[in-house]
Amino acid sequence: MTTHTPTGRHMPRPLKITLGIVGVLVAILAIAIIILLTFDWNRIKPWLNEKVSDAIERPFAIRGNLAVHWERPAASMPANQRTWRDHIPWPHLYADDTHVGNPAGMPAGDTASVRQFSFSLDPFALLGHRIHVPILRFDGPRVDLLRTDATHYNWAYQKKDKESKWELDLERVVLNRGTIRLQDALTKADITADVATIANDPTYGIGFTVKGEYNGAPVGGGGKTGQVLSLKNEDVPFPVQLDVHSKDTRVAIEGVVMRPTKLEGIDIKLRLAAPSMARLYPFTGVLLPETHAFDTQGHLTGTLEEGKSRWVYDDFKGKVGESDIAGRFEFVTAKPRNKLTGNVRSRQLRFADLGPVVGADSNESKRQRGVAAVQPKDKALPVEKFNTDKWKTIDADVRFAADRIVKDADLPISKLSTHIIMKNGVLTLDPMNFVLAGGNVKSDVKLDGSAGGTSPIKATLNATASGVEIKQLFPQIEKMQATVGKIYAQTKLTATGDSVGAMLAGANGEVKGLVSQGVVSKLLLEEAGLNVGNVIITKLFGDKPVQLNCLAADLGVKDGVASTRTFVLDTEEAIVDINGWVNMSKEQMDLRVKPETKAVRIFTLRSPFYVRGTFKDPDLQLDKKVLAMKGGAAAALAAIVAPPAALLALINTEPGEDSPCNALLAKAGAKPKAPPPGKSNGPKS
């Protein structure tokens, strides 16, 4: 049978087959379009939720409506930029009430949710395994960041090693009234940021405001960032601006992030303030000492590579307490420990600002820097413990120098310099030197906290003082200016403990001192804040200056008890012999003070007396059983003509200089020695 066309002509068989195939394809396409336009996409939500949850290894769910609309992208494009493809409808997906849950091991809840997200998809790009999304819009997004301890936080995501054949090409992200909340148990933070897109800003595309609490204090502030998908062009620096404050804590930055999708580096101006440098550890991972409140600003640059990063805080200036600081820090992540190096200088360092380093500040100061007020009212020695648990997380090599140290207007300390080294949990200050009243104090300190945990620190101290001028030590005391006295001293101690007080309570070693010519008085000792000396001098001489020829002291220290081996005071009127002990564990003392006159003078000879009590409250008691006997200088001089030879090492007079102590200690010899940590060589308590 022959097929006829309407015109009566025969249709060739090949053409008939071709038209049939085209008809079928058109029908299939028409059916597919009808299905796509009428298909209820909510039916695939269970399958889609399951596949996405498996891919991100945490719960994913689209709880609201899932729909696909077909829209032409050319509607928003200028006519002269349109191509034939721009007139073809693209699928535009809308998903309502979408949730991403917390990973396993975290409390139930969402890491992120969004009221609606939508995006258009270029169907032609799919042919080249490219997912081209011109715009991704989030309406009402919410991100809830949660950290319950140091190892559990919900923003961690382990990227799978398997590479995808598909490339994501995302041009722009629009955030409409989003919220980010951070709850952090480590820093006691509960902070919320409201985020929105900024229109018509040539530099910034996202703005945010911040409010909440940090460590129990209110937090406020805000900032800006660049367009989210200016991230696509990695060669263009991504701008950031932030200023957040909480009580005494403030972080302000302005600068750029390099290659932000890979976070390869930053270059910003940074202002940083906090109640103590130690409070920065949860944020930076950098171990810094306890300090008073500080405020610094400088230039921070950072580079991040695979398994390694380098941060430099350069040309910074600021204040710690009332002391100024300036310099440079460099922090490098490395194996087996991160390393901090630096060079810091202070033109004027207030002595009180060093107190928090050893826990010697007041309880009110401790509360301000965020630590417990642990100092008992009846204790003079600091009991705040050193935290050695983090000492092995970092090595350090920092040099610090101060041109002038201020205790008060009357104590001229200057030119402090020290080299601070932390290596594998061992902290050394070698040397730690400073100039005091025209003399020099040289020392080295070692604190071995490598055992960590509850193990006590093993400490050693070696210190010498030479040529300290008494008249420079107290320049405001007019009667002192005619004196030429100098102070010499040596100390060698070993100890174990977890605080300054605990170390001194178990210290072993020797302390020796010598004063050559000077003046002693109640006023002088009041200026120095030496309560015990004040009691002794007032009892002996009343409230008047007394010419001092020589003071020699040699104390042995065993298990925290300093016992006098030699302690004599040679004045123009008398020689005073002091015997007894000072217990640094109990902070108590028991000293017997016995004066002997050199000649018959107006000076009234008194009976021996005792200085007893605590460091906080010394008490004077008369020896009622023993009366002072009038005698010449012969017997008194005989008691100190041949003191221990060890004290002679403290005399370092210039050629031709005549020192009363030089004649007094002519036969002197040995130097102080400290036993190894854990051993003792002093007298028993």
C-alpha positions as CSV (number, residue, x, y, z in Angstrom):
1,M,0.0,0.0,0.0
2,T,1.4,3.4,-0.9
3,T,1.2,6.4,1.3
4,H,0.0,9.7,-0.3
5,T,0.7,13.2,0.8
6,P,-2.1,15.8,0.9
7,T,-0.9,16.9,-2.5
8,G,-1.1,13.4,-3.8
9,R,2.6,12.8,-3.9
10,H,4.3,9.9,-2.3
11,M,6.4,10.6,1.0
12,P,9.8,9.0,0.8
13,R,10.4,6.3,3.4
14,P,13.6,7.8,5.0
15,L,11.8,11.1,5.5
16,K,8.9,9.3,7.0
17,I,11.3,7.6,9.5
18,T,13.0,10.9,10.3
19,L,9.8,12.7,10.9
20,G,8.7,9.9,13.1
21,I,11.8,10.0,15.2
22,V,11.6,13.8,15.6
23,G,8.0,13.5,16.5
24,V,8.8,11.0,19.2
25,L,11.7,13.2,20.6
26,V,9.4,16.2,20.6
27,A,6.8,14.2,22.3
28,I,9.3,13.0,24.9
29,L,10.6,16.5,25.4
30,A,7.1,17.8,25.7
31,I,6.2,15.1,28.2
32,A,9.5,15.8,30.1
33,I,8.7,19.5,30.3
34,I,5.2,18.8,31.4
35,I,6.5,16.4,34.1
36,L,9.1,18.9,35.2
37,L,6.5,21.7,35.3
38,T,4.0,19.6,37.2
39,F,6.2,17.3,39.2
40,D,5.8,17.5,42.9
41,W,9.5,17.8,44.0
42,N,8.6,17.2,47.6
43,R,8.5,13.5,46.7
44,I,12.2,13.3,46.3
45,K,12.9,15.0,49.7
46,P,13.5,11.8,51.6
47,W,15.9,10.6,49.0
48,L,17.7,14.0,48.8
49,N,17.9,14.3,52.6
50,E,19.4,10.9,52.9
51,K,22.0,11.5,50.2
52,V,23.1,14.9,51.5
53,S,23.2,13.6,55.1
54,D,25.5,10.8,54.0
55,A,27.7,13.2,52.1
56,I,28.2,15.8,54.9
57,E,28.2,13.1,57.7
58,R,25.6,15.0,59.7
59,P,21.8,15.3,59.6
60,F,20.3,17.3,56.7
61,A,16.6,17.9,56.1
62,I,14.4,20.1,53.9
63,R,11.3,20.3,56.1
64,G,9.4,22.8,54.1
65,N,8.3,23.0,50.5
66,L,10.8,22.0,47.7
67,A,9.9,23.5,44.3
68,V,11.5,24.2,40.9
69,H,10.4,27.1,38.8
70,W,11.6,27.8,35.2
71,E,12.8,31.3,34.7
72,R,14.7,33.1,31.9
73,P,17.9,34.7,33.2
74,A,17.8,37.3,30.4
75,A,15.0,39.2,32.2
76,S,17.5,41.0,34.3
77,M,20.2,41.5,31.7
78,P,20.7,44.4,29.2
79,A,19.4,43.5,25.7
80,N,22.8,44.0,24.0
81,Q,24.3,41.3,26.4
82,R,21.8,38.6,25.8
83,T,22.5,35.4,23.7
84,W,20.1,32.8,22.5
85,R,20.8,30.8,25.6
86,D,19.5,33.6,27.8
87,H,16.1,33.3,26.3
88,I,15.8,29.6,27.4
89,P,14.3,29.1,30.8
90,W,16.6,27.9,33.6
91,P,15.6,25.8,36.5
92,H,15.4,27.9,39.7
93,L,15.2,25.8,42.9
94,Y,13.5,27.0,46.1
95,A,13.8,25.1,49.4
96,D,12.0,26.2,52.6
97,D,12.9,25.5,56.2
98,T,16.2,23.7,55.6
99,H,18.3,22.3,58.5
100,V,21.9,21.0,58.9
101,G,22.3,19.2,62.3
102,N,25.2,18.9,64.7
103,P,27.7,16.1,64.1
104,A,27.8,12.9,66.1
105,G,29.1,13.4,69.7
106,M,27.5,16.8,70.0
107,P,24.2,17.8,71.7
108,A,21.1,17.5,69.4
109,G,20.4,20.6,67.5
110,D,21.2,22.6,64.3
111,T,24.6,23.9,63.2
112,A,22.7,25.8,60.5
113,S,19.2,26.5,59.2
114,V,17.6,28.8,56.7
115,R,14.0,30.0,56.2
116,Q,14.5,29.7,52.4
117,F,17.4,29.3,50.1
118,S,17.2,29.5,46.3
119,F,19.4,29.4,43.3
120,S,19.3,29.2,39.5
121,L,21.2,26.6,37.6
122,D,22.7,26.9,34.1
123,P,21.7,23.7,32.4
124,F,24.2,24.1,29.6
125,A,27.1,24.1,32.0
126,L,26.1,20.7,33.2
127,L,27.3,19.2,29.9
128,G,30.9,20.2,30.9
129,H,30.6,18.8,34.5
130,R,30.3,22.4,35.8
131,I,27.7,23.5,38.2
132,H,27.2,27.1,37.3
133,V,25.1,29.1,39.9
134,P,24.9,32.8,39.0
135,I,23.3,33.7,42.4
136,L,22.7,31.9,45.7
137,R,20.2,33.6,48.0
138,F,19.7,32.9,51.7
139,D,16.6,34.5,53.3
140,G,16.7,34.3,57.1
141,P,19.8,32.0,57.5
142,R,20.9,31.1,61.0
143,V,24.3,29.5,62.1
144,D,24.7,28.1,65.6
145,L,28.4,27.5,66.5
146,L,28.8,25.4,69.6
147,R,31.9,24.3,71.5
148,T,31.4,22.2,74.6
149,D,35.1,21.5,75.4
150,A,38.6,21.7,73.8
151,T,37.9,18.8,71.5
152,H,34.2,19.0,70.7
153,Y,32.8,21.8,68.4
154,N,30.2,21.6,65.7
155,W,32.0,23.6,63.0
156,A,34.6,20.9,62.4
157,Y,34.1,19.2,59.0
158,Q,36.4,16.4,57.7
159,K,36.7,16.8,53.9
160,K,36.8,13.5,52.1
161,D,39.9,12.7,50.1
162,K,38.0,11.6,47.0
163,E,38.0,14.3,44.4
164,S,34.8,15.2,42.5
165,K,34.6,15.4,38.8
166,W,32.2,18.3,39.1
167,E,33.3,21.9,39.5
168,L,31.2,24.4,41.4
169,D,31.1,27.9,39.8
170,L,29.3,30.2,42.3
171,E,29.2,33.9,41.3
172,R,27.4,35.6,44.1
173,V,25.8,35.0,47.5
174,V,23.1,37.2,49.0
175,L,22.3,37.1,52.7
176,N,19.1,38.6,53.8
177,R,18.9,39.2,57.6
178,G,21.0,36.3,58.8
179,T,22.0,35.4,62.3
180,I,25.2,33.7,63.6
181,R,25.4,32.6,67.3
182,L,28.5,31.4,69.1
183,Q,28.2,29.4,72.4
184,D,31.7,28.6,73.8
185,A,32.1,26.8,77.1
186,L,35.9,27.5,77.1
187,T,35.6,31.3,77.0
188,K,32.1,31.4,78.6
189,A,30.9,33.2,75.5
190,D,27.3,33.5,74.1
191,I,27.6,36.0,71.2
192,T,25.1,36.7,68.5
193,A,25.8,38.5,65.2
194,D,23.1,39.8,62.9
195,V,24.3,39.7,59.3
196,A,23.0,41.4,56.1
197,T,24.1,42.4,52.6
198,I,25.3,46.0,52.2
199,A,24.1,47.7,49.0
200,N,26.1,50.2,46.9
201,D,29.3,49.9,48.8
202,P,32.4,49.7,46.6
203,T,34.6,48.0,49.3
204,Y,32.3,46.0,51.6
205,G,29.4,43.7,50.8
206,I,28.4,42.2,54.1
207,G,27.7,44.1,57.4
208,F,27.1,42.7,60.9
209,T,26.5,43.8,64.4
210,V,27.5,41.8,67.5
211,K,26.0,41.5,71.0
212,G,26.0,39.0,73.9
213,E,28.3,37.9,76.7
214,Y,31.9,36.9,77.0
215,N,33.3,35.6,80.3
216,G,30.3,37.0,82.1
217,A,30.7,40.5,80.6
218,P,28.5,42.1,77.9
219,V,29.9,42.2,74.4
220,G,29.1,44.6,71.6
221,G,30.4,45.8,68.3
222,G,30.2,45.1,64.6
223,G,32.1,45.1,61.3
224,K,32.1,44.6,57.6
225,T,33.5,42.1,55.0
226,G,33.8,42.1,51.2
227,Q,31.2,40.6,48.9
228,V,30.9,36.9,49.8
229,L,31.6,35.8,46.3
230,S,34.3,38.3,45.6
231,L,35.9,35.2,47.2
232,K,35.8,33.7,43.7
233,N,38.6,36.0,42.4
234,E,41.4,34.8,44.7
235,D,43.9,37.3,43.3
236,V,41.9,40.2,44.8
237,P,42.4,40.7,48.5
238,F,39.2,40.2,50.6
239,P,38.6,43.3,52.8
240,V,37.6,42.9,56.5
241,Q,36.8,45.3,59.2
242,L,35.9,44.4,62.8
243,D,35.6,46.2,66.2
244,V,34.3,44.1,69.1
245,H,34.6,45.0,72.8
246,S,33.7,43.4,76.1
247,K,34.5,45.3,79.3
248,D,38.4,45.5,79.3
249,T,38.6,43.2,76.2
250,R,38.7,44.7,72.7
251,V,39.6,43.4,69.2
252,A,39.7,45.9,66.3
253,I,41.0,44.9,62.9
254,E,41.1,46.5,59.4
255,G,42.8,45.0,56.4
256,V,42.6,42.2,53.9
257,V,42.6,38.4,53.7
258,M,44.7,36.8,50.9
259,R,43.1,34.0,48.9
260,P,40.2,33.7,51.4
261,T,38.9,30.4,50.1
262,K,42.2,28.8,51.1
263,L,42.9,31.3,53.9
264,E,46.5,31.7,52.7
265,G,47.3,34.9,54.7
266,I,46.2,38.1,56.3
267,D,47.5,41.7,56.3
268,I,45.7,43.8,58.9
269,K,46.0,46.6,61.4
270,L,45.3,45.1,64.8
271,R,44.3,46.7,68.1
272,L,44.1,44.2,71.0
273,A,43.1,44.8,74.6
274,A,42.3,42.4,77.5
275,P,42.5,42.1,81.3
276,S,45.6,39.9,81.0
277,M,47.7,38.5,78.1
278,A,47.1,35.0,79.5
279,R,43.4,35.4,78.6
280,L,44.3,35.3,74.9
281,Y,45.3,31.6,75.0
282,P,41.8,30.2,74.1
283,F,41.7,32.3,70.9
284,T,45.4,32.3,69.8
285,G,46.9,29.1,71.3
286,V,49.9,31.3,72.2
287,L,51.0,31.0,75.8
288,L,51.6,34.4,77.4
289,P,52.2,35.4,81.0
290,E,49.7,36.8,83.5
291,T,49.7,40.6,83.3
292,H,47.7,43.6,84.3
293,A,45.2,44.9,81.7
294,F,46.9,45.7,78.4
295,D,46.2,47.6,75.2
296,T,48.3,47.3,72.1
297,Q,48.1,48.1,68.4
298,G,50.3,47.2,65.5
299,H,50.6,45.5,62.1
300,L,49.7,41.8,62.0
301,T,50.6,39.6,59.0
302,G,50.1,35.9,58.6
303,T,50.9,33.2,56.1
304,L,49.3,29.8,56.2
305,E,50.7,26.8,54.4
306,E,50.1,23.0,54.6
307,G,50.7,22.1,58.2
308,K,52.5,25.3,59.0
309,S,51.7,29.0,59.6
310,R,53.7,32.1,60.5
311,W,52.3,35.2,62.2
312,V,54.2,38.4,62.8
313,Y,52.9,41.2,65.1
314,D,55.2,44.0,64.1
315,D,55.8,47.6,65.1
316,F,53.3,47.3,67.9
317,K,53.0,49.8,70.7
318,G,50.9,49.9,73.8
319,K,50.6,49.7,77.6
320,V,50.5,47.0,80.2
321,G,49.0,48.4,83.3
322,E,50.7,51.8,83.5
323,S,53.9,50.6,81.7
324,D,54.6,51.2,78.0
325,I,55.7,48.4,75.7
326,A,56.8,48.3,72.0
327,G,58.4,45.7,69.8
328,R,57.8,42.7,67.6
329,F,56.5,39.1,68.1
330,E,56.7,36.2,65.7
331,F,54.7,33.0,66.1
332,V,55.4,29.9,64.0
333,T,53.5,26.6,64.1
334,A,56.1,23.7,64.0
335,K,56.9,20.2,65.3
336,P,57.2,19.2,68.0
337,R,56.1,22.5,69.5
338,N,55.0,25.9,68.3
339,K,57.6,28.7,68.8
340,L,57.2,32.3,69.9
341,T,60.1,34.7,69.3
342,G,60.2,38.4,70.1
343,N,62.0,41.6,71.1
344,V,60.1,43.9,73.5
345,R,61.2,47.2,75.0
346,S,59.7,49.5,77.6
347,R,60.8,53.1,78.2
348,Q,59.2,53.1,81.7
349,L,58.1,49.9,83.5
350,R,56.1,50.3,86.6
351,F,57.4,47.8,89.2
352,A,53.8,46.9,90.3
353,D,53.0,45.8,86.7
354,L,55.3,42.9,87.2
355,G,53.3,41.6,90.1
356,P,50.8,39.4,88.1
357,V,53.6,37.5,86.5
358,V,54.3,35.8,89.9
359,G,50.9,36.3,91.4
360,A,52.1,39.1,93.7
361,D,49.2,41.5,92.9
362,S,46.2,42.2,95.0
363,N,43.0,40.0,95.1
364,E,41.1,42.8,93.4
365,S,43.7,42.8,90.6
366,K,43.4,39.0,90.3
367,R,39.6,39.4,89.8
368,Q,40.1,42.0,87.2
369,R,42.4,39.8,85.1
370,G,40.0,36.8,85.4
371,V,41.6,34.5,88.0
372,A,40.4,33.5,91.5
373,A,41.2,35.8,94.4
374,V,43.3,33.2,96.2
375,Q,45.7,35.3,98.3
376,P,44.8,34.9,102.0
377,K,44.7,38.1,104.0
378,D,47.2,36.9,106.5
379,K,49.8,35.8,103.8
380,A,52.5,38.1,102.4
381,L,54.1,35.6,100.0
382,P,52.1,35.0,96.7
383,V,50.2,31.7,96.7
384,E,48.7,31.9,93.2
385,K,49.8,28.8,91.3
386,F,51.8,28.7,88.1
387,N,49.9,26.8,85.4
388,T,52.5,24.4,83.9
389,D,50.0,22.3,81.9
390,K,50.5,24.5,78.8
391,W,54.2,25.0,79.2
392,K,55.0,22.2,76.8
393,T,52.7,23.5,74.1
394,I,55.1,26.2,73.0
395,D,58.8,27.1,72.9
396,A,59.8,30.8,73.3
397,D,62.8,33.0,72.8
398,V,62.0,36.6,73.8
399,R,64.3,39.4,74.8
400,F,62.9,42.2,77.0
401,A,64.5,45.5,78.1
402,A,63.3,48.4,80.1
403,D,65.1,51.8,80.3
404,R,63.6,52.7,83.6
405,I,61.6,50.9,86.3
406,V,59.4,52.8,88.7
407,K,58.5,51.5,92.1
408,D,57.8,54.9,93.4
409,A,59.5,58.3,93.1
410,D,62.2,57.3,95.6
411,L,63.4,54.0,94.1
412,P,65.7,54.5,91.1
413,I,65.7,51.1,89.3
414,S,66.7,51.3,85.6
415,K,67.8,49.4,82.5
416,L,66.2,46.0,83.2
417,S,67.2,43.4,80.6
418,T,66.4,39.7,80.4
419,H,66.4,36.8,77.9
420,I,63.3,34.6,78.4
421,I,63.6,31.1,77.0
422,M,60.9,28.4,77.2
423,K,61.9,25.0,75.9
424,N,60.1,21.7,76.5
425,G,58.5,23.0,79.6
426,V,61.6,24.6,81.2
427,L,61.5,28.4,81.7
428,T,64.8,30.3,82.1
429,L,65.5,34.0,82.6
430,D,69.3,34.1,81.8
431,P,70.3,36.7,82.4
432,M,67.9,38.9,84.3
433,N,69.9,42.1,85.1
434,F,69.1,45.6,86.1
435,V,70.7,48.8,87.4
436,L,69.7,49.8,90.9
437,A,70.9,53.1,92.5
438,G,74.1,53.2,90.6
439,G,74.9,49.5,91.2
440,N,74.2,46.3,89.3
441,V,72.0,43.4,90.1
442,K,72.8,40.3,88.0
443,S,70.8,37.1,88.2
444,D,69.6,34.0,86.4
445,V,66.4,32.1,87.2
446,K,65.4,28.6,86.1
447,L,61.9,27.1,86.5
448,D,61.6,23.5,85.4
449,G,57.9,22.7,84.8
450,S,58.5,19.9,82.3
451,A,56.9,17.3,84.6
452,G,53.6,19.1,84.1
453,G,50.3,18.2,85.8
454,T,50.4,18.4,89.6
455,S,54.2,17.9,89.8
456,P,55.9,20.9,91.5
457,I,58.3,23.2,89.6
458,K,62.0,22.8,90.3
459,A,63.5,26.3,90.7
460,T,67.0,27.7,91.0
461,L,68.0,31.3,91.6
462,N,71.5,32.8,91.4
463,A,71.8,36.6,92.1
464,T,74.4,39.2,93.0
465,A,74.1,42.8,93.8
466,S,77.2,45.1,93.8
467,G,77.9,48.8,94.3
468,V,74.3,49.9,95.1
469,E,74.6,53.4,96.4
470,I,72.5,54.1,99.5
471,K,72.1,57.8,98.8
472,Q,70.8,57.0,95.4
473,L,68.5,54.4,96.7
474,F,66.6,57.0,98.7
475,P,67.2,60.3,96.9
476,Q,64.3,62.1,98.6
477,I,65.8,61.7,102.1
478,E,68.0,64.8,102.5
479,K,70.1,63.4,105.4
480,M,71.1,60.5,103.2
481,Q,72.9,62.6,100.6
482,A,76.1,62.9,102.6
483,T,76.6,59.1,102.9
484,V,78.8,57.0,100.6
485,G,77.5,53.6,101.6
486,K,77.2,50.7,99.2
487,I,75.3,47.5,99.3
488,Y,76.7,44.1,98.2
489,A,74.7,40.8,98.3
490,Q,74.7,37.2,96.9
491,T,71.9,34.7,96.9
492,K,71.9,31.1,95.7
493,L,68.7,29.1,96.3
494,T,67.0,26.0,95.0
495,A,63.4,25.1,95.6
496,T,60.4,23.1,94.5
497,G,56.8,24.3,94.5
498,D,53.9,25.5,92.3
499,S,53.9,29.2,93.5
500,V,56.3,31.7,94.7
501,G,55.2,31.2,98.3
502,A,55.5,27.4,98.0
503,M,59.0,27.6,96.5
504,L,60.2,29.9,99.3
505,A,58.6,27.6,101.8
506,G,60.9,24.8,100.7
507,A,64.0,26.8,99.6
508,N,67.5,25.7,100.4
509,G,70.8,27.6,99.9
510,E,72.4,30.8,101.2
511,V,71.8,34.6,101.4
512,K,74.7,37.0,102.1
513,G,74.7,40.8,102.4
514,L,77.1,43.6,103.2
515,V,76.5,47.3,103.6
516,S,79.6,49.5,103.7
517,Q,79.0,52.9,105.3
518,G,75.6,54.6,105.4
519,V,72.8,55.8,107.6
520,V,70.0,53.8,109.2
521,S,66.8,55.3,110.6
522,K,63.2,54.7,111.1
523,L,62.4,57.1,108.3
524,L,64.7,55.3,105.9
525,L,63.1,52.0,106.6
526,E,59.6,53.4,106.4
527,E,60.5,54.6,102.9
528,A,61.7,51.1,102.0
529,G,58.6,49.5,103.5
530,L,60.7,47.2,105.7
531,N,58.5,46.7,108.7
532,V,60.9,44.4,110.6
533,G,63.9,46.7,110.2
534,N,61.7,49.6,111.3
535,V,60.9,47.8,114.5
536,I,64.5,47.0,115.3
537,I,66.0,50.5,114.5
538,T,63.2,52.3,116.3
539,K,63.8,50.2,119.4
540,L,67.6,50.6,119.3
541,F,68.0,54.3,118.4
542,G,64.6,55.9,118.5
543,D,63.5,58.0,115.5
544,K,66.8,59.5,114.4
545,P,69.4,58.9,111.8
546,V,72.4,56.8,112.9
547,Q,75.7,56.5,111.1
548,L,76.3,53.0,109.9
549,N,79.9,51.7,109.5
550,C,79.1,48.2,108.3
551,L,76.3,45.7,108.2
552,A,77.2,42.0,107.5
553,A,74.7,39.2,107.1
554,D,75.1,35.5,106.4
555,L,72.1,33.3,106.4
556,G,71.7,29.6,105.7
557,V,68.4,28.5,104.2
558,K,67.1,25.0,104.7
559,D,63.6,23.8,104.0
560,G,62.3,27.3,103.8
561,V,63.9,28.4,107.1
562,A,66.5,31.1,107.0
563,S,68.8,31.0,110.0
564,T,71.4,33.5,110.9
565,R,75.0,32.4,110.9
566,T,76.3,36.0,111.1
567,F,74.2,39.1,111.3
568,V,75.9,42.2,112.8
569,L,75.3,45.9,112.6
570,D,78.2,48.2,113.3
571,T,77.2,51.8,114.0
572,E,79.0,54.9,115.4
573,E,77.5,54.2,118.8
574,A,77.1,50.4,119.1
575,I,77.5,47.0,117.6
576,V,74.3,45.0,117.3
577,D,74.2,41.3,117.1
578,I,71.1,39.5,115.6
579,N,70.4,35.8,115.9
580,G,67.4,33.7,115.1
581,W,65.4,32.4,112.2
582,V,62.8,33.4,109.6
583,N,60.3,30.7,108.5
584,M,59.0,31.3,105.0
585,S,56.6,28.4,105.1
586,K,54.7,29.7,108.1
587,E,55.7,33.3,107.4
588,Q,56.9,33.7,111.0
589,M,60.1,35.0,112.6
590,D,62.0,34.8,115.8
591,L,65.0,37.1,116.0
592,R,67.0,38.1,119.1
593,V,68.6,41.5,118.9
594,K,71.4,42.3,121.3
595,P,73.1,45.8,121.3
596,E,76.5,46.5,122.8
597,T,77.8,50.1,123.3
598,K,81.3,51.0,122.1
599,A,81.9,53.7,124.7
600,V,80.2,55.7,127.4
601,R,77.9,58.0,125.6
602,I,74.5,59.6,125.9
603,F,73.2,56.5,124.1
604,T,71.3,54.4,126.6
605,L,72.2,50.7,126.6
606,R,69.1,48.6,126.4
607,S,68.4,44.9,127.2
608,P,68.2,42.4,124.4
609,F,64.7,42.1,122.7
610,Y,63.0,39.8,120.3
611,V,61.2,40.4,117.0
612,R,58.6,37.8,116.6
613,G,55.3,37.3,114.9
614,T,54.3,37.1,111.2
615,F,55.5,38.9,108.1
616,K,52.3,40.8,108.1
617,D,52.3,41.7,111.8
618,P,55.8,41.6,113.4
619,D,55.8,42.0,117.2
620,L,58.5,43.3,119.5
621,Q,59.1,41.7,122.9
622,L,61.7,42.7,125.6
623,D,64.0,40.1,127.2
624,K,63.1,40.7,130.8
625,K,65.6,38.1,132.1
626,V,68.7,39.6,130.7
627,L,69.8,43.2,131.3
628,A,72.2,44.9,129.0
629,M,75.6,45.3,130.5
630,K,77.7,48.4,130.1
631,G,81.0,47.6,128.5
632,G,83.6,49.0,126.1
633,A,84.0,48.2,122.5
634,A,86.6,45.5,123.1
635,A,84.2,42.7,123.9
636,A,81.8,43.7,121.1
637,L,84.6,44.1,118.5
638,A,85.9,40.7,119.5
639,A,82.6,39.2,118.5
640,I,82.9,40.4,114.8
641,V,86.6,40.8,114.2
642,A,86.7,37.4,112.6
643,P,83.2,36.8,111.0
644,P,82.8,34.0,108.4
645,A,85.3,34.2,105.6
646,A,82.5,33.8,103.1
647,L,81.5,37.5,103.5
648,L,84.8,38.9,102.2
649,A,83.8,37.9,98.7
650,L,81.1,40.6,98.8
651,I,83.7,43.4,99.1
652,N,84.8,44.7,95.7
653,T,86.3,48.1,96.5
654,E,88.3,50.1,94.1
655,P,92.1,50.4,94.6
656,G,92.8,52.8,97.5
657,E,89.2,52.9,98.7
658,D,89.0,52.6,102.4
659,S,86.1,50.5,103.6
660,P,85.2,49.8,107.3
661,C,83.9,46.4,106.2
662,N,87.2,45.7,104.4
663,A,89.1,45.8,107.6
664,L,86.4,44.0,109.4
665,L,86.4,41.0,107.0
666,A,90.1,40.9,106.1
667,K,90.3,37.2,106.4
668,A,87.2,36.3,104.4
669,G,87.0,33.7,101.7
670,A,84.2,31.3,100.5
671,K,81.4,32.1,98.1
672,P,77.8,30.9,98.6
673,K,76.7,27.6,97.2
674,A,73.2,26.2,96.7
675,P,72.5,22.5,96.9
676,P,70.7,20.6,94.0
677,P,66.9,20.9,94.0
678,G,65.4,18.6,96.6
679,K,68.5,18.7,98.8
680,S,69.5,21.1,101.6
681,N,72.6,22.2,103.4
682,G,71.4,24.9,105.8
683,P,70.7,24.7,109.5
684,K,67.6,22.8,110.7
685,S,64.6,24.8,111.6
